[in-house]
């Protein structure tokens, strides 16, 4: 969460006052992330069966239609658990919510706790929400016959709601934007939030990003484009570099 002391043209007036996160490797706090990095932790795993059947979509031959050369990814341990009652959301609506929405609610609450800001104190405030997000796998895997379409189906899967859900739940009155600029989405969200603070459009902002991988479709697309590492390892700035590894998380 970002906060500013007042309207200013200087970035010195902007401060990060609270952080919440959920990353692969069981990392659920900034301190846990630091410790994970210090001990050289590895959160890249073979895609488990509760995501998709990796054997069914794997082929070591690059460019094979419908297949990927990469079996590994950086995955969260649990994207299903969610205390809907805590956020005053009915079980029926929660079942139709993209896990990305659920994760953001959880990490946003942790950010408020980290900042020592009671959630109710923000109600009615000029607090903006800027979230980077690019895909919604969950909406694509839900199968609805027309007679089974629920009132929550649209809001559960719409990418815009990853930001709007926070604004609604906390009664925030600033701008509420889901920003998609592909790999730079979270960084652009941060830049947009800082601009809103500097111009006085907002008094505070909640800014972050989210990605959850529930189907192999995007992975297959990136593999066909020769973007993924066959051995599931990122080797940035190394002569051995042969692609990158997809990952997920929220902060």
Steps between C-alpha positions, in 0.01 A plus 500: 500500500628846405433821688593864450524783748313732268489638148858524379708487187776314684519121522661551843147552629395143407558210740420129498325456833385138478573186299305178456603214274453137404776336295608148400700307756255570780605866522220698666679812632786737407714354780437148374599610150826647626585183692409287198736701279781499758503122523483460122152349494360340185125530440492357147323164491357257249141598430284284733191308397267738683589766241510296182628171359852603406566170322210564265636835380875436513717433199876567491483585130466878466202623303287188538134610461309490828812423703756675720870429545488607866366286785584740783374827648509711815166415661319592819431209729132578546278719282171338602470584872309818578315625808203651320317580823785719623456720192119489526468308174243223462619145421307511171677815385839382628476185288472713185779741592828480314766383751690814399227708664515288815880524522494877463246538778726296727827675420334843512377422850853395600633827358257696718604298804866555414432874477303504825200650319154376606304413188194690620702821526534510120125488432398796288860614452668613179697178479567366153556139394738414217554131422706339225331192352510338155313169497196335655535125461217434746232662288606288206469168684155564643232333294160665500190393320285805437250393763780462755649847455500663843480868594860474624638342181604829337661660804665173594700484178537858374860617516393850606355362822842404638532869589134587541447224758748671736342842450153362566591293804693783668271781377785684329402804292812550286561363149481121467695358207613160380798566273616261229829578328612136490821434695526861620145516641598526867774754432263716296242472779761627745595791272134591448436491875798726570379747239156507662661579835725773359214673322274486804246270335538263796608532861609136513509205264497122507720377217614154398471215257367147478537193282358150544557215255213253480519369142791419267368718216720808550799277578448322168476834320827623650669169425395519135659847496827348632479713814520223761802317637483125426692421820283728712780737601543874448859594412487876459814660350656156454624345175297189592171696509230310312173660611320579823273322745143611565395580855210624706431695815346817638627808678 
